[in-house]
Amino acid sequence: GLEGAEDTDTDLQPRPPVVTIMGHVDHGKTSLLDALRKTDVAAHEAGGITQHIGAYQITVPDGSKVTFIDTPGHEAFTAMRARGASVTDMVVLVVAADDGVMPQTIEAIRHAKAAGVPLIVAVNKIDKPGVKPERVKQELLQHEIVVESLGGDTQEIEVSATQRINLDKLLEAISLQAEVLDLKANPNRAAEGTVIESKLDRGRGPVATVLVQKGTLRQGDIVVAGAEWGRVRAMLDDKGRQLKDAPPSLPVEILGLSGVPAAGDNFIAVENEARAREVSEFRQRRARDKAAAAAGAGRGNLTDMLARIQAGEQKEVAVVVKADVQGSAEAIGVTLGKLGNDEVKVRVLHSAVGQITESDIQLAKASDAVIVAFNVRATSQARDLAAKEGVDIRYYSIIYEVADDIEKLYKGKLAPVQREKFLGYAQILQVFEVKKIGKVAGCRVTEGVVKRGAGVRLLRDGVVIHQGELSTLRRFKDDVREVNNGLECGMSFANYDDIRVGDQIECYEVETVAAA
Ligand code: GDP
């Protein structure tokens, strides 16, 4: 098998499923990972010392195998997806029976849905007296997860991680889901996969845990992981055993790389050192270009997306919708649902009411989606993250403009792109009447800078109630061009005076960036 070659059906053989455990904090993800690991029927014969390498594989009583990603939570999952890696075949969603569906439960559902990965619900802590697993099912319904006992197709198992109840049933559910997915890979080709974890070990040098996804990795193979390369000097499993070869779905720790790759990086085995150098150099160049692009014009994913659509490389525009009220969110969802053409589809990944949070940015980043903000703003953390990750947030206050804009986007005509640059926040401390000007807001700048002539959004309880222009800006009696963080100033807005103490003012500039 040559590196990169396509596999035909006859080359494919069944492979074990790769499972990620997600759920709210303290619902028992770590406990469940520990408990499942102890069910391994092959552990005793191995005799090695178990070690954390970021993923492990167990053998269940019927002899089949399951791989678990050993970092609970959705951060690792989204970080990998953001790097273009998809390692997980299914998600086990842990929900504590005594706590029910919580914010991170909902996030996990969103992430799994966005990735198109099926869920199995593990209702945990059923050993606790008085818990009501039924309630969890009802709560899940509100998030469009319909479990089998309610007529849906999501498997749900009641378990106790600490009392080790129904772990066998959970493993059966995983096997069943794996059968449905018909997971296959060609073991007879050059290995390819994803870096799960990596570190620089004092004694052993760069160490990376890789999940083999195609082919078989062999000791002595020359591999490129991210932009690092080297000959696999040694290969160990999670039980500390030295291996000569690793088939699809097996996570192994490899030694011998030139440096430490990042989690989510792709790895491939190549024919020789010359080819390894070539691939490594190509990847280094690409990483440099990306960094330069991100540092440069502050380009977000929209610009790249447009270029890909125009080049016919991208077939879908993914959108995350955040709106001030449910009615708007729904209306936008319906409007966007009608868009798209034969070449490009529009897909609403997630639609909800409220501010744009870091988790929205992560979701958009992982799915390469654009965020549509309707009369809402981003939290300052979310805004920073969006800038750092190059996620585009597009602000609207008229529904048809959303449709217009997204339509232009998938038709590849959204050029030039208008990008918003955040300037600062101010808080209204006082409101007074000034002759000839009207109502003036006495403010303190709480972040960044505010500038006369810049765009402003007036926020009341996190909702945009006005969007317009900052027409006057004063310090004491003087007109000034800008006021920095920490200072007080007077502001008034063009054609608008419904201002109140406690309102927040977001100040921004619009810059125009060429499309592709
Ligand atoms: P994580 O934050 O989701 O990884 O949760 P942990 O696995 O750390 O568990 C959080 C707490 O819940 C710990 O004190 C566990 O001992 C406890 N716990 C986890 N699973 C169970 C269970 O099945 N039954 C009971 N009674 N407690 C559990």
Residues whose N, C-alpha, C, O or C-beta is under 5 A from the ligand:
A	BS01	GDP	H24 V25 D26 H27 G28 K29 T30 S31 L32 N124 K125 D127 K128 V159 S160 A161 T162 Q163
